[in-house]
Amino acid sequence: MKQLKHWQDSGNAVLGLWLAFSPLVLGFHNEVTDMGNTVLVGVLLLAAALGGMFVPRAWEDWTETALGGWLAIAPWAVGFTSTAATVNALVVGLIVLTLALWALQDWGLSGGQRPAH
């Protein structure tokens, strides 16, 4: 069976790096809650995406799905104070969620086998 290329993990790894550095770039590094949540999710996303790139398993796609969902609701769940952090979390969270669900769909369409990278 020919396996599909699976590029979504690379995209989520880049987004994880962005999240880790975005408080400095967007200027909300002094907002402890906003920065802490964003950096933590970024590091976890990067770890899950790298796991998916080097040791492909379905767990990392589900982990990325959960992280993307959390990131999209976190500004209201934990009370972000920065507009930049809120917009960043919402937009990146929705992109992560989309990529992760897309990867899960690809995995399901491949007959239960994880698509090759």
VENDA-V109777 format. One record per pair of residues at least 24 apart in sequence whose C-alpha atoms are under 7 Angstrom apart, sorted by the first residue. I is the first residue (numbers start at 1). J is the second residue. D is the distance in whole Angstrom. If there is no record, write none. Layout:
I|J|D + I|J|D
This chain:
3|110|7 + 3|115|5 + 3|116|6 + 4|115|5 + 4|116|6 + 5|115|6 + 5|116|5 + 5|117|5 + 6|115|6 + 6|116|6 + 6|117|5 + 7|117|6 + 8|99|6 + 8|100|7 + 8|103|6 + 9|49|5 + 9|52|6 + 9|53|6 + 10|49|7 + 12|45|7 + 12|46|7 + 12|49|6 + 12|96|6 + 13|45|7 + 13|46|5 + 13|49|5 + 13|50|7 + 16|42|4 + 16|43|6 + 16|45|5 + 16|46|5 + 17|42|6 + 17|46|7 + 26|84|7 + 28|82|7 + 28|85|7 + 33|80|7 + 34|80|5 + 34|85|6 + 41|67|7 + 53|117|7 + 56|114|7 + 57|114|7 + 61|100|5 + 61|103|7 + 61|104|6 + 64|96|7 + 64|97|7 + 64|100|6 + 65|97|5 + 65|100|5 + 65|101|6 + 68|93|4 + 68|94|6 + 68|96|5 + 68|97|5 + 69|93|6 + 69|97|6
